[in-house]
């Protein structure tokens, strides 16, 4: 009896130690709203009120007996269900069949609905471990002192809930592995492994561990670090094959040398034994030489085949790399073509605007020519004649010769001043209308090499067009300025 009590105490201690909670980190338990109700004294609970009524009904049906049969019907089952148009609470459904008193003496299935008396509906918050987001915290730890509201316990995980990392040198664990009780703290126990290394087993917080059954009665050994594996030596890189002089038109490998002609054996008949033996030896020597010649020729050809295969692999690798480069180049070219297309569309729109500007320039030139003709008409010297007659006793008494000379001098000065003014106008007009289409300027070059061809993508390609537009704009501005300057002198 004492032995039995000792074994029970030992097993209880092991069970407690195996599921010792980790009190360093506690979390709140799971909270669920729970409804409970009774049906004829049988209770049913659920997290929803309607499901609680259904659970109570099912509990009652499981404990109720099917009513006894009568002379005209046979009852065979009880179920929970809902009667149409009678509310949302489950009722008892009795399934039966009505016996037929006349041939063929069958049974017609039918059912009846009976109400159930429900009571004691209560709702409360139920706490449980583990919470949904922490499935490892499945141990209830009572709180002290016990609170009057809320949960009376917290959730903790076991100190041994995390399995130690398994050593790959250890055998796979089985259900038959015996448990070895420890004497104190966690650590490691090592056993010799068949591969010359050590099997390291991590113990629990109390020093206990499961020993692989294959080790049997093997004693633990002192744990030593496993030796570092030797790194394999890297093989020498093979020499690169010779690159062909012209990859596009490779020179074919010359044909191998023709093998030597095999030697002929002596097939004559010998009567003397010694001569026959010597003849056999000579023929064997000839056969050996012919075999060596064939082996050397085949070896040379195999070396040439290996070299050709290696060169082919190098060429295929180059073709693969060039294919990838072609794909990248094609992507770049496609992007460049798209940019060029957009740029040409812009040039097309600019050309259209340029044509409109040139039409305006032509109209402006026509107006300028008309304006110059009008200026020319206004600046031409008009011919006029003066006829003077002396009257006796007229103006000669008022104007002397000195006065007439002074008037003539002023007239000549005005003519000279008018002539200089006309020349100044002509000179200024020529300087204004003298347009130099050779406008110096530089544009940034933007050249790209596409498939070995240098392509100019810069704006400098359209410099001539810009030089043609600039003088036209200057001409229009000059005509407008001239019109502003001389417009008030038309009269």
C-alpha positions as CSV (number, residue, x, y, z in Angstrom):
1,X,0.0,0.0,0.0
2,X,2.8,2.4,0.8
3,X,4.5,1.5,-2.5
4,X,1.3,2.4,-4.4
5,X,1.0,5.7,-2.5
6,X,4.7,6.5,-3.3
7,X,4.2,5.7,-7.0
8,X,1.0,7.9,-7.2
9,X,2.9,10.8,-5.5
10,X,5.8,10.4,-7.8
11,X,3.5,10.5,-10.9
12,X,1.6,13.5,-9.5
13,X,4.8,15.4,-9.0
14,X,5.9,14.6,-12.5
15,X,2.6,15.7,-13.9
16,X,2.8,19.0,-12.0
17,X,6.3,19.7,-13.1
18,X,5.6,18.8,-16.7
19,X,2.8,21.4,-16.9
20,X,4.3,24.1,-14.6
21,X,2.9,27.5,-15.7
22,X,5.1,30.4,-16.7
23,X,4.1,33.0,-14.0
24,X,6.3,35.6,-15.5
25,X,3.8,36.5,-18.2
26,X,0.0,36.2,-17.7
27,X,-2.7,37.3,-20.1
28,X,-6.5,37.8,-19.7
29,X,-8.7,34.9,-20.5
30,X,-11.2,34.6,-23.4
31,X,-14.5,36.3,-22.8
32,X,-17.7,34.9,-24.2
33,X,-21.3,36.0,-23.6
34,X,-23.3,32.9,-22.7
35,X,-27.1,32.3,-22.6
36,X,-28.6,29.5,-20.6
37,X,-32.3,28.4,-20.6
38,X,-34.2,25.3,-19.4
39,X,-36.8,23.2,-21.3
40,X,-38.9,21.1,-18.9
41,X,-35.9,21.3,-16.5
42,X,-33.2,20.4,-19.1
43,X,-30.7,23.2,-19.5
44,X,-29.1,24.3,-22.8
45,X,-26.4,27.0,-23.2
46,X,-24.9,28.9,-26.2
47,X,-23.3,32.2,-27.1
48,X,-26.5,33.2,-28.9
49,X,-30.0,33.3,-27.3
50,X,-31.8,31.5,-30.1
51,X,-29.1,28.7,-30.1
52,X,-29.6,28.4,-26.4
53,X,-33.3,27.6,-26.8
54,X,-32.5,25.1,-29.5
55,X,-29.8,23.5,-27.3
56,X,-32.3,23.2,-24.4
57,X,-34.9,21.6,-26.7
58,X,-32.3,19.1,-28.0
59,X,-31.3,18.2,-24.4
60,X,-35.0,17.6,-23.5
61,X,-35.6,15.5,-26.7
62,X,-32.5,13.4,-25.9
63,X,-33.9,12.5,-22.5
64,X,-37.6,12.2,-23.5
65,X,-39.3,9.0,-24.5
66,X,-41.3,8.5,-27.7
67,X,-45.0,8.3,-26.8
68,X,-46.6,4.8,-26.9
69,X,-48.3,3.6,-30.1
70,X,-52.1,3.6,-30.3
71,X,-54.5,1.5,-32.3
72,X,-54.5,3.8,-35.3
73,X,-51.0,5.2,-35.4
74,X,-47.4,4.3,-34.7
75,X,-45.0,6.9,-33.1
76,X,-41.4,6.5,-34.2
77,X,-39.3,9.7,-33.3
78,X,-39.1,13.0,-31.6
79,X,-37.5,16.1,-33.1
80,X,-37.0,19.8,-32.4
81,X,-38.2,22.2,-35.0
82,X,-40.2,25.3,-35.6
83,X,-43.9,25.4,-36.2
84,X,-44.9,27.6,-39.1
85,X,-46.4,30.9,-38.1
86,X,-46.1,30.2,-34.4
87,X,-43.1,32.2,-33.2
88,X,-39.4,31.8,-33.0
89,X,-39.1,29.2,-30.2
90,X,-38.5,25.6,-31.0
91,X,-41.3,23.1,-30.4
92,X,-41.4,19.3,-30.1
93,X,-42.3,17.4,-33.3
94,X,-43.6,13.9,-33.0
95,X,-43.2,11.8,-36.1
96,X,-45.7,9.0,-36.6
97,X,-47.6,7.2,-39.3
98,X,-51.4,6.5,-39.5
99,X,-52.3,2.8,-39.9
100,X,-54.7,2.0,-42.7
101,X,-57.5,-0.4,-41.8
102,X,-58.0,-1.6,-45.4
103,X,-55.8,-3.1,-48.0
104,X,-53.1,-2.6,-48.8
105,X,-52.7,-1.9,-45.0
106,X,-50.1,0.7,-45.4
107,X,-48.9,3.6,-43.1
108,X,-49.3,7.3,-43.9
109,X,-46.5,9.4,-42.4
110,X,-47.5,12.5,-40.4
111,X,-46.4,14.7,-37.5
112,X,-47.7,16.8,-34.7
113,X,-46.3,19.9,-32.9
114,X,-46.3,20.2,-29.1
115,X,-45.2,23.4,-27.3
116,X,-42.3,23.3,-24.8
117,X,-42.2,25.2,-21.5
118,X,-39.0,27.2,-21.3
119,X,-37.7,29.0,-18.2
120,X,-34.8,30.4,-16.2
121,X,-33.3,32.3,-19.1
122,X,-30.0,33.9,-17.9
123,X,-27.0,35.4,-19.6
124,X,-23.5,35.7,-18.2
125,X,-19.9,36.3,-19.3
126,X,-17.9,33.1,-19.4
127,X,-14.1,33.2,-19.1
128,X,-11.9,30.4,-20.5
129,X,-8.3,29.7,-21.5
130,X,-6.7,29.9,-24.0
131,X,-7.7,33.1,-25.8
132,X,-8.2,32.9,-29.5
133,X,-5.0,34.9,-30.3
134,X,-2.8,32.9,-27.9
135,X,-3.5,29.2,-28.1
136,X,-0.4,28.3,-26.0
137,X,-1.8,30.1,-22.9
138,X,-4.0,27.2,-21.9
139,X,-3.3,26.9,-18.1
140,X,-5.6,28.6,-15.6
141,X,-3.8,30.5,-12.9
142,X,-6.2,31.5,-10.0
143,X,-6.0,35.1,-8.8
144,X,-5.4,35.8,-5.1
145,X,-7.3,37.4,-3.6
146,X,-10.3,36.4,-5.6
147,X,-11.9,39.5,-7.3
148,X,-15.6,40.1,-6.8
149,X,-16.1,41.1,-10.5
150,X,-14.5,39.9,-13.7
151,X,-12.4,36.7,-14.2
152,X,-11.1,34.9,-11.2
153,X,-8.1,33.6,-13.0
154,X,-5.5,34.5,-15.7
155,X,-4.0,32.4,-18.5
156,X,-0.4,31.2,-18.6
157,X,1.6,29.0,-20.9
158,X,3.6,26.0,-19.8
159,X,7.3,26.4,-19.1
160,X,7.9,23.4,-21.3
161,X,5.5,24.5,-24.0
162,X,8.3,25.3,-26.4
163,X,9.9,22.1,-27.6
164,X,13.7,22.3,-27.6
165,X,15.5,22.3,-30.9
166,X,16.3,18.7,-32.0
167,X,19.9,17.8,-32.7
168,X,20.1,16.3,-36.2
169,X,22.7,13.8,-34.9
170,X,20.0,12.3,-32.6
171,X,17.6,9.5,-33.6
172,X,14.0,10.4,-34.4
173,X,11.8,10.4,-31.2
174,X,9.3,7.6,-30.8
175,X,6.5,6.8,-28.4
176,X,8.6,4.2,-26.7
177,X,11.4,6.5,-25.6
178,X,11.7,6.3,-21.8
179,X,11.7,9.4,-19.6
180,X,14.7,10.0,-17.4
181,X,14.0,12.1,-14.3
182,X,16.4,15.0,-13.6
183,X,18.0,16.3,-10.4
184,X,17.7,20.0,-10.9
185,X,18.0,22.8,-13.5
186,X,17.8,22.7,-17.3
187,X,20.8,21.8,-19.4
188,X,22.1,19.4,-22.0
189,X,22.9,15.6,-22.0
190,X,25.1,14.1,-24.7
191,X,25.4,10.6,-26.1
192,X,27.8,9.2,-28.7
193,X,26.3,9.2,-32.1
194,X,27.0,6.6,-34.8
195,X,28.5,9.2,-37.1
196,X,31.3,10.0,-34.6
197,X,29.7,13.2,-33.4
198,X,27.5,13.7,-30.3
199,X,23.7,13.6,-29.8
200,X,22.8,16.6,-27.6
201,X,19.5,16.4,-25.8
202,X,18.0,19.5,-24.1
203,X,16.5,18.9,-20.7
204,X,13.4,20.5,-19.2
205,X,13.4,23.0,-16.3
206,X,13.8,20.1,-13.8
207,X,16.5,18.3,-15.7
208,X,14.3,15.6,-17.1
209,X,14.5,14.3,-20.7
210,X,13.5,11.5,-23.1
211,X,16.3,9.2,-24.0
212,X,16.1,7.5,-27.5
213,X,15.2,3.9,-27.0
214,X,18.0,2.9,-29.4
215,X,20.6,4.1,-26.9
216,X,19.3,1.5,-24.3
217,X,21.6,1.6,-21.3
218,X,24.2,3.8,-22.9
219,X,25.7,6.2,-20.3
220,X,25.8,9.9,-21.0
221,X,29.1,11.4,-22.1
222,X,30.7,14.8,-21.5
223,X,29.4,17.3,-24.0
224,X,32.1,18.6,-26.3
225,X,31.7,20.9,-29.3
226,X,31.2,19.1,-32.6
227,X,34.2,19.5,-35.0
228,X,33.8,21.9,-37.7
229,X,33.3,20.2,-41.1
230,X,36.2,20.5,-43.5
231,X,35.5,22.7,-46.4
232,X,35.9,20.9,-49.7
233,X,38.7,22.2,-51.9
234,X,37.5,24.2,-54.8
235,X,38.4,22.6,-58.1
236,X,40.7,24.4,-60.5
237,X,38.9,26.4,-63.1
238,X,39.4,25.0,-66.5
239,X,41.3,27.0,-69.1
240,X,39.2,29.2,-71.3
241,X,39.0,27.9,-74.9
242,X,40.7,29.9,-77.6
243,X,38.3,32.5,-79.1
244,X,37.7,32.2,-82.8
245,X,39.2,35.0,-85.0
246,X,35.9,35.6,-86.7
247,X,32.8,34.4,-84.7
248,X,30.4,35.1,-87.7
249,X,32.5,33.0,-90.0
250,X,34.4,30.5,-87.9
251,X,37.2,28.6,-89.5
252,X,36.4,24.8,-89.5
253,X,38.7,22.6,-87.5
254,X,41.1,20.9,-89.8
255,X,40.7,17.2,-90.3
256,X,42.7,14.9,-88.0
257,X,45.9,13.2,-89.3
258,X,45.3,10.0,-91.1
259,X,46.3,7.0,-88.9
260,X,49.2,4.9,-89.8
261,X,48.6,1.9,-92.0
262,X,48.4,-1.3,-90.0
263,X,51.3,-3.7,-90.3
264,X,50.7,-6.9,-92.0
265,X,51.3,-10.2,-90.2
266,X,53.2,-13.2,-91.4
267,X,50.7,-15.9,-92.4
268,X,53.2,-18.3,-93.9
269,X,53.3,-21.9,-92.7
270,X,56.2,-23.0,-90.6
271,X,57.4,-26.6,-90.2
272,X,59.9,-25.9,-87.4
273,X,58.4,-25.4,-83.9
274,X,60.8,-22.7,-83.0
275,X,60.2,-20.8,-86.2
276,X,56.4,-21.2,-85.6
277,X,56.7,-19.8,-82.0
278,X,58.8,-16.9,-83.3
279,X,56.3,-16.2,-86.0
280,X,53.5,-16.2,-83.4
281,X,55.4,-13.8,-81.3
282,X,56.0,-11.5,-84.3
283,X,52.4,-11.6,-85.2
284,X,51.4,-10.8,-81.6
285,X,53.8,-7.8,-81.7
286,X,52.2,-6.6,-85.0
287,X,48.7,-6.9,-83.5
288,X,49.8,-5.0,-80.4
289,X,51.3,-2.2,-82.6
290,X,48.2,-2.0,-84.7
291,X,46.0,-1.7,-81.6
292,X,48.2,1.0,-80.2
293,X,48.0,2.9,-83.5
294,X,44.2,2.7,-83.4
295,X,44.0,3.7,-79.7
296,X,46.2,6.8,-80.4
297,X,44.1,7.8,-83.4
298,X,40.9,7.4,-81.5
299,X,42.3,9.3,-78.5
300,X,43.3,12.2,-80.8
301,X,39.8,12.3,-82.4
302,X,38.1,12.2,-78.9
303,X,40.3,15.1,-77.8
304,X,39.2,17.0,-80.9
305,X,35.6,16.2,-80.3
306,X,35.8,17.4,-76.7
307,X,37.5,20.6,-77.9
308,X,34.7,21.2,-80.4
309,X,32.0,20.6,-77.8
310,X,33.7,23.0,-75.4
311,X,33.9,25.7,-78.2
312,X,30.3,25.1,-79.1
313,X,29.3,25.6,-75.4
314,X,31.3,28.9,-75.4
315,X,29.6,30.0,-78.6
316,X,26.1,29.1,-77.2
317,X,26.9,31.0,-74.1
318,X,27.9,34.0,-76.2
319,X,24.7,33.6,-78.3
320,X,22.6,33.6,-75.1
321,X,24.3,36.7,-73.8
322,X,23.9,38.5,-77.1
323,X,20.2,37.5,-77.2
324,X,19.7,39.1,-73.8
325,X,21.6,42.2,-75.0
326,X,19.5,42.3,-78.2
327,X,16.3,42.2,-76.0
328,X,17.6,45.1,-73.9
329,X,18.7,47.0,-77.0
330,X,15.3,46.4,-78.6
331,X,13.6,47.8,-75.5
332,X,15.8,50.9,-75.7
333,X,15.2,51.3,-79.4
334,X,11.5,51.0,-78.9
335,X,11.6,53.7,-76.3
336,X,13.7,55.9,-78.5
337,X,11.4,55.4,-81.5
338,X,8.5,56.4,-79.3
339,X,10.3,59.5,-78.1
340,X,11.2,60.3,-81.7
341,X,7.6,59.8,-82.9
342,X,6.4,62.2,-80.2
343,X,9.1,64.7,-81.1
344,X,8.2,64.4,-84.8
345,X,4.6,65.0,-83.9
346,X,5.7,68.2,-82.1
347,X,7.7,69.2,-85.1
348,X,4.7,68.6,-87.3
349,X,2.6,70.9,-85.2
350,X,5.5,73.4,-85.2
351,X,5.7,73.2,-88.9
352,X,2.0,73.9,-89.3
353,X,2.4,76.9,-87.0
354,X,5.5,77.9,-89.1
355,X,3.4,77.7,-92.3
356,X,0.8,80.0,-90.7
357,X,3.6,82.4,-89.6
358,X,5.0,82.4,-93.2
359,X,1.6,83.2,-94.6
360,X,1.4,86.1,-92.1
361,X,4.9,87.2,-93.1
362,X,3.8,87.2,-96.8
363,X,0.8,89.4,-95.9
364,X,3.1,91.6,-93.9
365,X,5.6,91.9,-96.7
366,X,2.8,92.9,-99.1
367,X,1.6,95.5,-96.6
368,X,5.2,96.7,-96.2
369,X,5.7,97.1,-99.9
370,X,2.5,99.1,-100.2
371,X,3.6,101.2,-97.2
372,X,7.0,101.8,-98.9
373,X,5.4,102.8,-102.1
374,X,3.2,105.3,-100.2
375,X,6.3,106.7,-98.4
376,X,8.0,107.0,-101.8
377,X,5.1,109.0,-103.2
378,X,5.0,111.3,-100.1
379,X,8.8,111.9,-100.3
380,X,9.0,112.7,-104.0
381,X,9.9,116.4,-104.9
382,X,7.0,118.1,-106.6
383,X,7.7,120.5,-109.5
384,X,6.3,123.9,-109.2
385,X,6.9,127.2,-111.2
386,X,6.7,130.7,-109.9
387,X,5.7,133.6,-112.2
388,X,6.4,137.0,-110.9
389,X,5.7,140.4,-112.6
390,X,6.8,143.7,-111.3
391,X,4.1,146.2,-110.8
392,X,5.0,149.8,-110.8
393,X,4.4,151.1,-107.4
394,X,3.8,147.5,-106.1
395,X,5.8,145.2,-103.8
396,X,9.1,146.4,-105.1
397,X,8.8,149.4,-102.9
398,X,8.3,147.1,-99.9
399,X,11.1,144.4,-100.6
400,X,14.6,145.4,-101.4
401,X,17.2,143.2,-103.2
402,X,18.7,142.3,-99.8
403,X,15.3,141.0,-98.6
404,X,14.9,139.0,-101.8
405,X,18.4,137.5,-101.4
406,X,17.6,136.5,-97.8
407,X,14.4,134.8,-98.9
408,X,16.3,132.9,-101.6
409,X,18.9,131.8,-99.1
410,X,16.3,130.5,-96.7
411,X,14.6,128.6,-99.6
412,X,17.9,127.0,-100.5
413,X,18.5,126.0,-96.8
414,X,15.1,124.4,-96.6
415,X,15.7,122.4,-99.9
416,X,19.0,121.2,-98.5
417,X,17.4,120.3,-95.2
418,X,14.6,118.4,-97.0
419,X,17.1,116.5,-99.1
420,X,19.1,115.5,-96.1
421,X,15.9,114.4,-94.3
422,X,14.9,112.3,-97.3
423,X,18.4,110.7,-97.4
424,X,18.3,110.0,-93.7
425,X,14.9,108.3,-94.1
426,X,16.2,106.2,-96.9
427,X,19.3,105.2,-95.0
428,X,17.3,104.3,-91.9
429,X,14.8,102.3,-94.0
430,X,17.6,100.4,-95.7
431,X,19.3,99.6,-92.3
432,X,16.0,98.5,-90.8
433,X,15.0,96.3,-93.8
434,X,18.5,94.9,-94.2
435,X,18.0,91.4,-92.7
436,X,20.7,88.9,-92.3
437,X,19.3,85.4,-92.4
438,X,22.6,83.9,-91.2
439,X,21.9,83.8,-87.5
440,X,24.7,82.2,-85.6
441,X,23.8,79.9,-82.8
442,X,24.6,76.5,-81.4
443,X,22.4,73.6,-80.4
444,X,23.2,70.8,-78.1
445,X,24.0,67.6,-79.9
446,X,22.3,64.3,-78.8
447,X,23.6,61.4,-80.6
448,X,22.9,57.7,-79.9
449,X,24.5,54.6,-81.3
450,X,21.8,52.1,-82.3
451,X,22.9,48.8,-83.7
452,X,26.3,50.2,-84.6
453,X,24.9,53.3,-86.4
454,X,25.2,56.8,-85.0
455,X,21.8,58.5,-84.9
456,X,21.4,62.3,-84.2
457,X,18.4,62.8,-81.9
458,X,19.2,66.4,-81.0
459,X,17.3,69.6,-82.0
460,X,20.2,70.8,-84.2
461,X,18.7,68.9,-87.1
462,X,16.1,71.7,-87.4
463,X,18.5,74.7,-87.1
464,X,18.0,75.7,-90.8
465,X,14.3,75.8,-90.2
466,X,14.7,78.0,-87.2
467,X,17.1,80.3,-89.1
468,X,14.4,80.7,-91.8
469,X,11.7,81.7,-89.3
470,X,13.9,84.2,-87.3
471,X,14.4,86.7,-90.2
472,X,10.7,86.6,-91.0
473,X,9.8,87.5,-87.5
474,X,12.3,90.3,-87.5
475,X,10.9,91.6,-90.8
476,X,7.4,91.7,-89.4
477,X,8.7,93.5,-86.3
478,X,10.7,96.0,-88.4
479,X,7.7,96.8,-90.6
480,X,5.5,97.3,-87.6
481,X,8.2,99.7,-86.1
482,X,8.5,101.6,-89.3
483,X,4.7,101.9,-89.5
484,X,4.7,103.3,-86.0
485,X,7.5,105.8,-86.7
486,X,6.3,107.1,-90.1
487,X,2.6,106.5,-89.8
488,X,2.0,110.0,-88.4
489,X,3.9,111.6,-91.4
490,X,1.6,110.3,-94.1
491,X,-0.1,113.6,-94.4
